[in-house]
């Protein structure tokens, strides 16, 4: 009786260890299957990533071509804009020179008119001096006349300086 119990216990252990081994074998196969699936999944992802990278490279090459085209167009537009700006600056410079010339001509005309007026006043003083007007009275008039001549001369010198500068700029 006891030997049959031992042999049953031994056979139970043996069958349970076989069951355990069977279960372990199944688990191992499942793990191997999962690993293979995982590796295949990784390979698939890597393949997709590689293809995406190739697509991006192809798109990048197309982008480079488009970028070169748009870059040359931008350069052409920039060159045209610069030419247009240069032309506008030249036109503005001409207008400014013309305005300075008008201003200078106006100053010269005023100075000439003033000098003519001073010359007439000087003639009048000369007549008075020959006519017997007192020298004290003539001195104050002559002094005012001389101040007017000095101011007119200063304005003419300033206009001459402006004219010289204008001639240098308009070349």
Secondary structure as GFF3:
##gff-version 3
##sequence-region A 1 171
A	DSSP	alpha_helix	2	131	.	.	.	ID=ss1
A	DSSP	alpha_helix	135	169	.	.	.	ID=ss2
###
